[in-house]
């Protein structure tokens, strides 16, 4: 038997073995999914500070890279070595200031809204009951139904307050030590996460070079180039999606705040800041965000004025149409490349797998999976001589011209200095 035949048989056997092993692994993952998920949840709990720090560092590395390049251009040659650390310090100070500013505005408004709800709901319910009975004057049957229904509602509220709310408050007060311990644990994780974030931002270029060196040490140069290309695409997808959504949500929140200010001066509109923040923050959630934010906001307005509530609902519908058809597509152009169906599918799937976190990251994660599957289909069509079916694709190949760009890892960004050597580039070609 020839050497080429032996090599072909070996690779075919290796491919078959790998396929069988992956099938068995997938079967056991599906069979013991709950146990695996429980183990991952426990591990995530242990590594919570690193998760906080890593997510925060990933979100802040883009402004760090952007500012570092601009600061280096302004500083004299002797002071350029301080640009890296000073940029991280500046970005962290700005981040803490923004978080403090938002909390200082939102928390007082939230407390006032809760107090208003507690005071107004019983009074408004009684006034609505008396108005409805008066309007139905002469129709005793309808009046009896209304009186019975309102009495049942009041009884339900009293039972809820006596059987659910008060015991819950007593349990909270009785378990105050545990509550304090939980709060202190969260604060501890957040503080440690901020420290980890600072370390990651300061060493992001070193970590990037180490990761790149590891990839080139383990894989052949052509495979290493492809892996780094894929990492670069994943990074661009996530940065483009989250950066675009944050900017989009900030603009939506500001537009909502401007509308609320106009309504405040003309029609005694209340809770402008709280409602604008709710609309802006929930708009970060794809697809369902506008509905999640509009419902509690409309309820807050309904307590004070039903007319203002109707006007606000009409405004939110117009605002979300503007955001979904004009503003959002412009800011998120080519960031995910998914149709509305796949956006809804990805949110539903990852929400079931990861909960609220899945809602946030489901779209970019599925966009990466979709791009990989699409490029595999393209290669398969080309190998089978069916290039005519490529015209059915709606999204251009995101990595078709990636070889023209320098390969860089996620944390290098604009400030990256390490590039693959000429030998690696030649091997990749």
Secondary structure, DSSP 8 states (H G I E B T S, - for coil): --HHHHHHHHHHHHHHHHHHHHHHHHHHHHHTHHHHHHHHHHHHHHTHHHHHHHHHHHHHHHHHHHHHHHHHHHS-GGGGGGHHHHHHHHHHHHHHHHHHHHHHHHHHHHHHHHHHHHHHHHHHHHHHHHHHHHHTTT-HHHHHHHHHHHHHHHHHHHHIIIIIIHHHHHHHHHTHHHHHHHHHHHHHHHHHHHHHHHHHHHTHHHHHHHHHHHHHHHS-HHHHHHHHHHHHHHHHHHHHHHHHHHHHHHHHHHHHHHHHHHHHHHH----HHHHHHHHHHHTTSTTTHHHHHHHHHHHHHHHH-HHHHHHHHHHHHHHHHHIIIIIHHHHTTTTS---HHHHHHHHHHHHHHHTHHHHHHHHHHHHHHHHHHHHHHHHHHHHTT-GGGGGG--S--TTTTGGGS----TTTGGG------HHHHHHH-
